Amino acid sequence: MDQENKRTCLYDRHVALGALISPFGGFDMPIQYLGIVPEHLAVRQHVGVFDVSHMGEVSVKGPQAEKYVQHIFTNDVKDAPVGKIYYGMMCYEDGGTVDDLLVYKMGENDFFLVINASNIDKDWEWMKKNAEGFDIELKNQSDEYGQIALQGPEAEAAMENILNLPSAELTFYTTKTIGDIIVSRTGYTGEDGFEIYASHDAIRSFWDKLIEAGVQPCGLGCRDTLRFEVGLPLYGDELSENISPVMAGLSMFVKFDKTEFIGREALLKQKTEGVERKLVGIELNDKAIPRHGYTVLKDGEPVGEVTTGYHTISTDKSVCMALVDTQYAKLGTELQVQIRKKVFPGVVVKKRFYDKHYKK
C-alpha cells in the first residue's frame, strides 16, 4: 500500500473491521467490509454509516463572505436563511467544472464549504486566487474535521437513539450546530441521511457507538452504487474541467439571474445555444456491465463514452450514465455500448434509475 496516501481518523477502525482498503482521492479508504451488495441493501432498507472524513472543508467568514460565495458559486445564496444548505458548482471562466460542492450558511457572514477529497488542494488554490479584493477570512479546515454520514430509512432513529444528537427537526438540506459539532441532513445515496462534522476524537466516539449498536459500516464501493442509482454525479466521472454543469444536466443549480459569477457567460452561452454533448442514462437489454470509459456507438460509429456503469443492485438492470453527442440524447434513442470486443444494444432512459426517498 502506498504510504504517500493520507489516512482518516477512522483508518485503524476500518483495518480492525477487516475492510478492503484502497486509494481514493489521495486517501487510503475502505471500499467494502461485508461486501458491496449487503452494504448497499443495508442503506436502502435500514441504515449504514460511512467514513467521509476525506472530504474537504473550507470556512468563509467576513463582511463580504456572501459576496465572495456568490462570485465563485453557481447557485444563489443571497439573503439565505441561517441553517440552509445549497448544492452547486464552482466553474472556470470557460464553464468547465472546478468542483461540485455543498455550501452551508452557518451564520451572518459565515459560510462552510464542503468539497471533494480529490480536489482539496486544487480547490483551495483556486479559492485563494479568486479571493483577492474581498474582505473575507478564508480557512482550509480539511485536516481539522472528521466526518461520518448516516444513510438510510433508519438514519434519524440512529441519530436520536444511538448518538443522542437531536436531529428530527432538521429538514432536507438544512444544518445546525450542537456545541462544536455540525450536523446536516443531505445525503448522497437517495435515502434519508445525516452528516456529522466534528473533531477526530468525537468522530471516533460516534463511530464506535454506531458499530457497537449494530449499524452496518459501509465502504466507498456501495457509496458509488447508491449515488449512481439515483443519478447523482461524481466529480471526475459526470463532472470535470471538460464537463460543465449544463452538459451534465445540472443547469437547475446554475442561477443565471445572478448578474455575476465565474463562468456565467460561458455557461449562459451553452444554455442558450446548446452543447455538443449531454449526459444521458442508457439501459442495456443484457447482463453485461458498461464501465467508465467504454465507447457508446450509434450504428457502429462512436458517439460518446460511459461515465459510470453498473448492474444495479436495487433494480437488477445493466445501466450506465454516458456523455453522448447531443443529437442522440433524446429519451428512447437506440444506442450501443462496446464492452470489450462485443457490442450490446441499449436505449436512452432517464438518468435516475431508482427513486429517491428523501425526507422532505
C-alpha positions as CSV (number, residue, x, y, z in Angstrom):
1,M,0.0,0.0,0.0
2,D,1.3,3.4,-0.9
3,Q,2.4,5.3,2.2
4,E,2.0,8.6,0.4
5,N,-1.8,8.4,0.8
6,K,-3.4,10.1,3.8
7,R,-5.5,8.3,6.3
8,T,-8.6,9.4,8.1
9,C,-9.1,9.4,11.8
10,L,-11.0,6.2,11.5
11,Y,-8.4,4.3,9.5
12,D,-7.5,1.9,12.4
13,R,-11.2,1.1,12.9
14,H,-11.5,0.1,9.2
15,V,-8.5,-2.2,9.5
16,A,-9.8,-3.8,12.7
17,L,-13.2,-4.5,11.0
18,G,-11.4,-6.2,8.1
19,A,-12.2,-3.6,5.5
20,L,-10.8,-3.9,2.0
21,I,-8.7,-0.7,1.8
22,S,-7.8,1.1,-1.5
23,P,-6.6,4.5,-2.5
24,F,-9.3,7.1,-3.3
25,G,-8.8,10.9,-3.6
26,G,-5.3,10.7,-2.1
27,F,-6.6,8.7,1.0
28,D,-6.4,5.0,1.9
29,M,-10.2,4.4,2.2
30,P,-12.4,1.4,3.0
31,I,-14.0,0.1,-0.2
32,Q,-16.1,-2.6,1.5
33,Y,-16.5,-4.6,4.7
34,L,-19.1,-7.4,4.3
35,G,-19.4,-6.7,0.5
36,I,-20.9,-4.1,-1.7
37,V,-24.3,-5.8,-2.1
38,P,-25.1,-6.3,1.6
39,E,-23.9,-2.8,2.5
40,H,-25.9,-1.3,-0.4
41,L,-29.0,-3.1,0.8
42,A,-28.4,-2.1,4.4
43,V,-28.6,1.6,3.4
44,R,-31.7,1.1,1.1
45,Q,-33.6,-0.9,3.8
46,H,-32.2,0.1,7.2
47,V,-29.2,2.3,7.9
48,G,-25.4,2.3,7.2
49,V,-22.5,4.5,8.3
50,F,-19.8,5.9,6.0
51,D,-16.5,7.4,6.9
52,V,-16.3,10.5,4.7
53,S,-13.6,12.3,6.7
54,H,-11.6,12.5,3.4
55,M,-13.9,15.3,2.3
56,G,-12.6,18.8,2.4
57,E,-14.0,21.7,4.5
58,V,-13.3,25.4,3.9
59,S,-14.6,28.3,6.1
60,V,-15.5,31.7,4.6
61,K,-16.1,34.5,7.1
62,G,-16.1,38.3,7.0
63,P,-18.1,41.3,5.8
64,Q,-18.0,40.2,2.2
65,A,-18.4,36.4,2.7
66,E,-21.7,36.3,0.9
67,K,-20.5,38.4,-2.0
68,Y,-17.4,36.1,-2.3
69,V,-19.5,32.9,-2.3
70,Q,-21.8,34.4,-4.9
71,H,-18.8,35.2,-7.0
72,I,-17.4,31.6,-7.1
73,F,-20.6,29.5,-6.8
74,T,-23.2,28.8,-9.4
75,N,-26.2,28.6,-7.0
76,D,-27.7,31.7,-5.4
77,V,-27.0,32.2,-1.6
78,K,-28.1,35.8,-1.5
79,D,-30.1,36.5,1.7
80,A,-30.0,32.8,2.5
81,P,-31.5,31.9,5.9
82,V,-29.0,30.6,8.5
83,G,-29.0,26.9,8.5
84,K,-29.7,26.4,4.8
85,I,-27.5,24.3,2.6
86,Y,-27.1,24.7,-1.2
87,Y,-25.7,22.4,-3.8
88,G,-23.9,23.8,-6.8
89,M,-20.6,24.1,-8.7
90,M,-17.5,26.2,-8.9
91,C,-16.6,26.8,-12.6
92,Y,-13.8,28.0,-14.7
93,E,-14.3,31.0,-17.0
94,D,-14.9,28.6,-19.9
95,G,-17.7,26.8,-18.0
96,G,-15.7,23.7,-17.1
97,T,-16.2,22.4,-13.5
98,V,-13.6,23.1,-10.8
99,D,-15.7,21.1,-8.4
100,D,-19.2,20.4,-7.2
101,L,-19.8,21.2,-3.5
102,L,-22.2,22.0,-0.7
103,V,-22.4,25.5,0.8
104,Y,-23.7,25.7,4.4
105,K,-25.0,29.1,5.7
106,M,-23.7,28.9,9.3
107,G,-24.4,32.5,10.3
108,E,-24.4,36.0,9.0
109,N,-21.2,36.5,7.0
110,D,-20.3,32.8,7.8
111,F,-20.2,30.0,5.2
112,F,-18.9,26.4,5.4
113,L,-18.0,24.8,2.1
114,V,-17.7,21.1,1.7
115,I,-15.6,20.0,-1.3
116,N,-14.4,16.7,-2.8
117,A,-11.4,14.9,-1.4
118,S,-9.6,14.5,-4.7
119,N,-9.9,18.3,-5.3
120,I,-9.0,19.8,-1.9
121,D,-5.6,21.2,-3.0
122,K,-6.8,22.4,-6.4
123,D,-9.9,23.9,-5.0
124,W,-8.1,25.7,-2.2
125,E,-5.6,27.3,-4.6
126,W,-8.5,28.4,-6.9
127,M,-10.5,29.8,-3.9
128,K,-7.5,31.7,-2.6
129,K,-6.7,33.1,-6.1
130,N,-10.3,34.3,-6.5
131,A,-10.5,35.8,-3.0
132,E,-8.3,38.7,-3.9
133,G,-10.1,42.0,-3.3
134,F,-12.7,40.5,-1.0
135,D,-12.9,41.4,2.7
136,I,-13.0,37.8,4.0
137,E,-11.1,35.3,6.1
138,L,-10.7,32.0,4.1
139,K,-9.6,29.0,6.1
140,N,-8.9,25.4,4.9
141,Q,-10.2,23.2,7.8
142,S,-10.0,19.9,6.0
143,D,-7.5,18.4,8.4
144,E,-9.4,19.6,11.5
145,Y,-12.7,17.8,10.9
146,G,-13.6,14.2,10.8
147,Q,-16.9,13.4,9.1
148,I,-19.3,10.4,9.1
149,A,-22.5,10.0,7.1
150,L,-25.5,8.0,8.4
151,Q,-27.7,7.0,5.5
152,G,-30.9,5.0,5.2
153,P,-34.6,5.0,6.3
154,E,-33.5,4.4,10.0
155,A,-30.9,7.1,10.0
156,E,-33.0,9.5,12.1
157,A,-33.6,6.9,14.7
158,A,-29.9,6.1,14.9
159,M,-29.0,9.8,15.3
160,E,-31.6,10.3,18.1
161,N,-31.3,7.0,19.9
162,I,-27.7,5.8,19.5
163,L,-25.8,9.1,19.3
164,N,-28.2,11.3,21.2
165,L,-28.0,14.0,18.6
166,P,-31.3,15.8,18.3
167,S,-31.9,15.9,14.6
168,A,-35.5,15.0,13.9
169,E,-36.4,18.7,13.4
170,L,-33.8,19.1,10.7
171,T,-35.4,19.3,7.3
172,F,-33.8,18.3,4.0
173,Y,-30.7,20.4,3.1
174,T,-30.5,22.2,6.5
175,T,-27.8,22.2,9.2
176,K,-27.4,23.1,12.8
177,T,-24.5,23.3,15.3
178,I,-24.6,21.3,18.6
179,G,-21.7,22.6,20.6
180,D,-18.6,22.0,18.4
181,I,-20.5,19.5,16.2
182,I,-22.0,20.4,12.9
183,V,-25.0,18.2,11.9
184,S,-26.7,18.3,8.5
185,R,-29.4,16.4,6.5
186,T,-28.4,16.0,2.9
187,G,-27.1,12.6,1.8
188,Y,-25.5,11.1,-1.3
189,T,-27.4,7.8,-1.6
190,G,-31.0,8.7,-2.5
191,E,-32.1,7.8,1.1
192,D,-32.7,10.0,4.1
193,G,-29.4,10.8,5.8
194,F,-27.3,12.9,8.1
195,E,-23.7,14.1,8.1
196,I,-21.7,14.8,11.3
197,Y,-18.6,17.0,11.3
198,A,-16.6,17.0,14.5
199,S,-13.1,16.7,16.0
200,H,-11.3,13.4,15.2
201,D,-11.8,12.2,18.8
202,A,-15.6,12.9,18.7
203,I,-15.9,11.2,15.3
204,R,-14.2,8.1,16.6
205,S,-16.5,8.0,19.6
206,F,-19.6,8.4,17.4
207,W,-18.4,5.7,15.1
208,D,-17.7,3.2,17.9
209,K,-21.2,3.8,19.4
210,L,-22.8,3.1,16.0
211,I,-20.8,-0.1,15.3
212,E,-21.5,-1.3,18.9
213,A,-25.2,-0.8,18.3
214,G,-25.1,-2.9,15.1
215,V,-25.1,-0.2,12.4
216,Q,-23.6,-1.6,9.2
217,P,-20.3,0.1,8.3
218,C,-20.3,0.9,4.6
219,G,-17.4,1.5,2.1
220,L,-17.0,3.7,-0.9
221,G,-18.0,0.8,-3.1
222,C,-21.6,0.9,-2.2
223,R,-21.5,4.7,-1.9
224,D,-20.9,4.7,-5.6
225,T,-23.6,2.2,-6.5
226,L,-26.1,4.1,-4.3
227,R,-25.4,7.5,-5.7
228,F,-25.3,6.2,-9.2
229,E,-28.7,4.5,-9.0
230,V,-30.4,7.8,-8.2
231,G,-28.5,9.8,-10.9
232,L,-26.2,11.8,-8.6
233,P,-22.9,12.9,-10.2
234,L,-19.4,12.0,-9.1
235,Y,-16.6,14.6,-9.9
236,G,-14.2,13.0,-12.3
237,D,-16.9,11.0,-14.0
238,E,-20.1,13.1,-14.6
239,L,-18.4,16.5,-13.9
240,S,-14.9,17.6,-14.7
241,E,-12.9,20.6,-16.1
242,N,-14.2,19.3,-19.5
243,I,-17.8,18.6,-18.4
244,S,-19.8,21.7,-17.5
245,P,-22.9,21.7,-15.3
246,V,-25.0,22.4,-18.5
247,M,-23.6,19.3,-20.2
248,A,-24.2,17.2,-17.1
249,G,-27.9,18.3,-16.9
250,L,-27.4,20.3,-13.7
251,S,-28.5,23.7,-15.0
252,M,-31.1,23.9,-12.2
253,F,-28.1,24.6,-9.9
254,V,-26.8,27.4,-12.1
255,K,-28.7,30.6,-11.3
256,F,-28.4,32.8,-14.4
257,D,-30.5,35.6,-12.8
258,K,-27.4,36.3,-10.6
259,T,-25.6,39.1,-12.5
260,E,-22.1,37.8,-11.9
261,F,-20.3,34.6,-11.1
262,I,-17.2,32.9,-12.6
263,G,-18.1,31.1,-15.7
264,R,-21.5,32.7,-16.1
265,E,-21.1,34.0,-19.7
266,A,-19.7,30.6,-21.0
267,L,-22.5,28.6,-19.2
268,L,-25.2,31.0,-20.4
269,K,-23.9,30.6,-24.0
270,Q,-24.1,26.8,-23.6
271,K,-27.6,27.1,-22.1
272,T,-28.9,29.3,-24.9
273,E,-27.0,27.9,-27.9
274,G,-26.8,24.3,-26.8
275,V,-23.9,22.0,-26.1
276,E,-22.1,19.4,-28.3
277,R,-22.6,16.6,-25.7
278,K,-25.1,15.7,-23.0
279,L,-25.1,13.3,-20.1
280,V,-27.8,10.6,-20.5
281,G,-28.8,7.3,-19.0
282,I,-28.6,4.1,-21.1
283,E,-30.3,0.8,-20.3
284,L,-28.9,-2.4,-21.9
285,N,-31.1,-5.4,-22.6
286,D,-28.3,-7.7,-21.4
287,K,-26.5,-8.5,-18.1
288,A,-23.2,-7.1,-19.5
289,I,-21.8,-4.3,-17.4
290,P,-20.8,-1.0,-19.1
291,R,-17.8,0.6,-17.3
292,H,-16.3,4.1,-17.2
293,G,-14.6,4.9,-20.5
294,Y,-16.3,2.3,-22.6
295,T,-17.4,3.6,-26.1
296,V,-21.0,4.4,-26.9
297,L,-22.0,3.8,-30.6
298,K,-24.8,4.7,-33.0
299,D,-24.9,2.3,-35.9
300,G,-21.3,1.3,-35.4
301,E,-20.0,4.9,-35.1
302,P,-18.6,6.3,-31.8
303,V,-20.9,9.0,-30.4
304,G,-19.9,9.1,-26.8
305,E,-18.5,7.3,-23.8
306,V,-19.7,5.8,-20.5
307,T,-19.0,7.9,-17.3
308,T,-20.4,5.3,-14.8
309,G,-22.0,1.9,-15.2
310,Y,-23.2,-0.9,-13.1
311,H,-25.6,-3.8,-12.9
312,T,-27.9,-2.1,-10.4
313,I,-28.4,-3.8,-7.1
314,S,-31.8,-2.3,-6.4
315,T,-33.4,-2.8,-9.8
316,D,-31.3,-5.7,-11.3
317,K,-30.6,-3.9,-14.6
318,S,-27.4,-3.1,-16.6
319,V,-27.4,0.6,-16.9
320,C,-24.9,3.5,-17.3
321,M,-24.6,7.2,-17.5
322,A,-22.8,8.4,-20.6
323,L,-21.8,11.6,-22.3
324,V,-23.1,11.4,-25.9
325,D,-23.4,13.7,-28.9
326,T,-26.5,15.9,-28.2
327,Q,-28.4,14.7,-31.3
328,Y,-28.5,11.2,-29.7
329,A,-29.5,12.3,-26.2
330,K,-33.3,12.1,-26.6
331,L,-35.2,9.6,-24.5
332,G,-35.9,6.4,-26.4
333,T,-32.9,6.8,-28.8
334,E,-31.4,3.4,-29.6
335,L,-27.6,3.2,-29.0
336,Q,-25.0,0.5,-28.4
337,V,-22.2,0.2,-25.9
338,Q,-19.0,-1.6,-26.7
339,I,-18.0,-3.9,-23.8
340,R,-14.6,-5.3,-24.6
341,K,-14.9,-6.9,-28.1
342,K,-18.7,-7.2,-28.1
343,V,-21.4,-4.6,-28.8
344,F,-24.6,-4.5,-26.8
345,P,-27.8,-2.7,-27.8
346,G,-29.3,-0.2,-25.4
347,V,-31.8,2.7,-25.2
348,V,-31.6,6.2,-23.7
349,V,-33.5,6.5,-20.5
350,K,-33.7,8.9,-17.5
351,K,-30.5,9.2,-15.5
352,R,-32.4,8.4,-12.3
353,F,-32.5,4.6,-12.3
354,Y,-34.1,4.3,-8.8
355,D,-36.5,6.7,-7.0
356,K,-35.1,8.8,-4.2
357,H,-36.6,8.5,-0.7
358,Y,-35.5,11.7,1.0
359,K,-37.4,13.1,4.0
360,K,-38.5,16.5,2.7
